[in-house]
Amino acid sequence: MKWRGIMQRVAKALMVPIVVMPVAALFIAVGEFGPEFFKAAGNAIIVEYLPLLFAVGVAIGFTDNDGMAAFAAAAGHVILVKVMAAINPGFALESGEFIPNEMSVLGGIIVGAYTAALYWRFRNIRFPEFLGFFSGKRFVPIIVSLVSVGAGVFFGYLWPPINNVILALGNWVFGTGHYGAFIYGLLNRLLIPTGLHHILQSLLLHVFGSFVTPEGNLVTGELARFFAGDPSAGAFSGGFFVTMMFALPAAALAMVHEARPENRKKVAGIMLTAALTSIITGITEPVEFVFIFAAPLLFAVHSVLTGATLMVSYLLGIRHYGYALPLFFMNLHKAANPWLIFPLGAVMAVIYYLVFRLVIRRFNYPTPGRGAEEETAGVAAATGLAPRARDTVAALGGLTNLRAVDACLTRLRVTVLNPARVDEAALEKLPAAGVSRPAAEIFQIVYGGDSDLIRDEILALRQQAEIIELLAPLDGDVLDLADFPDPVFADGLLGKGVGFMPRGNTLVAPAAGEIVKVFPGGHALVMKTSHGLELLLHIGLDTVDLKGEGFEQLCGEGEQVKPGQALIKFDADVIKAAGKELHSALVVTNQEILAEATGVAEGKVTRGKDVVCVVQKNPAAS
């Protein structure tokens, strides 16, 4: 489902600004005992400019790291803040505190989101020659600035009541006390397989709860409040030190001890790396994905125990932030009762170790090393980046089956065109901590810190192989050409391609190229793409008999067109009234320049937006 894909991208985009947080924490720690300018540098990131970082980060996350989108988001956020302040500088609480009229991180997220939407809408816009400088991506900062003025006016008047609702929600969340800590810990872990725990975590860290600094700055969320000196901050985060540094390493040790004796040494090497990753970086997926799917009861127990850990941590008055051992010491100066983490950690480590061994043995779960030697072949030490990238591509159905390839801190996130082409057995044998499938077409492969690098390797393979993406030329449903009632298309006499049942009235260019021929009557045309593909775009079956009735030609032979540009308008009612089928086709007629593999999408598509076909050009044809 498309909404799942969108939520995956949201989760990934929200992680972009988090990259600088450890550096900011280090600066603040050094500034507490050394030069003051280090503290100023850290506060600039976490307290003052965090909303701006989110605006830029979200825009980058949704636009494939485009620099112009990042610039537009930065400009848009500055405008939003200044316009809001000009309309309403702030408001006073009953306590007498003055709250600036600022949207904080939520404002940055909103600016980044509409910047990305405007980028995709206007990145290819064309103006007359005398305004050519503002065409394409250069128009994006302009339109974002204009929209930001409107957004600033809108939120300038409406943000105070909206903010009151958010403040009330945040107060309710934290007002639930240790019960809220339990629920947060439970949900945080239960969402791990989908990757959506990042969204829940971002709400807690960057939205819920507010604090006004002595300088009069409004900060929101557990993270900024913690570093700004709010004594209540860190209540929902401190317990994660126990999970990352003690509980999951103990679970890893339990799985080593439950492995068969002949496999134990090999499993120990793998689990040691996973445990150290959890302790040192706070990244838990290398341990968790070993048992999330192999032992679902263990995953449920782990989720409940995480909630219980956060609840006990809250009751003990532990207030801390960081999740990993280095950050425990770096942020120690801001924490309350931090040393209680160690005795609590020791207790939870014993509980995890005993529970994991008991459950694994009782239900005979296939955790690493418990099967025969060949059954653990997929649990192997990490190999080189290039081999892992190639094996991953092969398991996912080849380069032409990849619709989108992305990565977050720990996971390679891939959307495929045709799920039926994925070799799930091969996926399970990849040297990864685990594989998650939030939707039929979405796969998450946990490669830990190498995820970004493997993503880059796959993108490099696509570039070297000359992979060509063709967009949907029509709104409607994708069909298999083999099911067409016309044997000319069904038998592939014109070539291979994609069929459609249109639900709109416009045919657009699936790629950049030149219009080679427009058939009399305007029911079909041939275009040649910039990669040399010759494409036949045909609306309906036997519609040549209509002699142009119901068709409006919007392009001419020899014209250069851009992806998504309208080429033909048609009236579906006229076509059906004439007794003709609406089945339409996109066919590659010069098949000799293609390699064997092709990927074809399924389901509903939107013209000029969704990729429906990915082909690999034959190197010999270049």
Buried (B, 14 or more C-beta within 10 A) or exposed (E): EEEBBEBBBBBBBBBBBBEBBBEBBBBBBBBBEEEEEBBEBBBBBBBBBBBBBBBBBBBBBBBEEBEBBBBBBBBBBBBBBEBBBEBBEBBEEEEEBEBBBBBBBBBBBBBBBBBBBBBBEBBBBEEEEEEEEEBBBBBBBBBBBEBBBEBBBBBBEEBBEEBEEBBEBBEEBBEEEBEBBBBBBBBBBBBBBBBBBBBBBBBBBBBBBBBBBEEEBBBBBBBBBBBBEBEEBBBBBBBBBBBBBBBBBBBBBBBBBBBBEEBBEBBBEBBBBBBBBBBBBBBBBBBBBBBBBBBEEBBBBBBBBBBBBBBBBBEBEBBBBBBBBBBBEBBBEBBBBBEBBEEBBEBBBEBBBEBBBEBBEEEEBBBBBBBEEEBBEBBBEBEEBEEBBBBBBBBBBBBBBBBBBBBBBBBBBBBBBBBEBBEEEBBBBBBBBBBBBBBBBBBBBBBBEBBBBBBBBBBEBBEEBBBBBBBBBBBBBBBEBEEBEBEBBBEBEBBBBBBBBBBBBBBBBBBBBBBBEBBEBBBBBBBBBEBBBBBBBBBBBEBBEBEBBBBEBBBEEEBEBEBBBBBBBBBBEBBEEBEBBBBBBBBBBEBEBBBEBBBBBBEBBBBBEBBBBBBBBBEEEE
